[in-house]
Structure formats: structure tokens, C-alpha cells
Amino acid sequence: MEDFKLDKNRDLEITNGDFAIGDTDQQNIELLLLSHKGSFKEHPILGVGITDYLKSPEIISRLRLENEISNQLEFDDFFIKDVDVNDLENIHIDGNY
């Protein structure tokens, strides 16, 4: 999906005096994982709030996190092939918009 790109500080990226546009699939997934419900006013139930799950290493929390990621990505029209949260330092999400 092409959209406005954000820089590492999550500000609009400017290239040659104009907004940078490019592939934003990874950026969209990152924002979805980091944001909490209510962060997007037009879609108040969108957002995973991954930081809340990272504090609890229990297997039930990981299963809930995997389920929440899948549900939220589906809500955002992302076609999911695989979600794996066994390694919280390297969450694997395979799919596309």
C-alpha cells in the first residue's frame, strides 16, 4: 500500500520539499501494534497496545497477544498468512494488504 511515509520520529517524511510517498505496509503494522484502542478517533477499537502484553511473559498473554494482533490486522483489511509471537523480541507477521 502506498501512503505518506513517516520518519523515525513518526513525523511526516519530507523529500525534495514534498511529502514522501512509498510502501507503508510495515509502517502501518508498526503503528497498529504500538497504538492503543482509542488512538484512532475514526476507528476507536483499532489498536493492539503491545506494550501492555510485553510486561507479562505468561503463555496465556502470548496467546491473547497473537489473537489480538490477528483480529486487529483483519480489521485493518490485512490478509494474514501467519502470526507468531513466541519470541517477543522478534514477532513474525506474514501477509499483505
ABEGO torsion letter per residue (X at the ends): XBBBBBBAAGBBBBBGGBBBBBBAAAAAAAAAAABBBGABAABAABEAGAAAAAABABAAAAAAAAAAAAAAAAAAGBBBABBBAABAABBBBBEBX
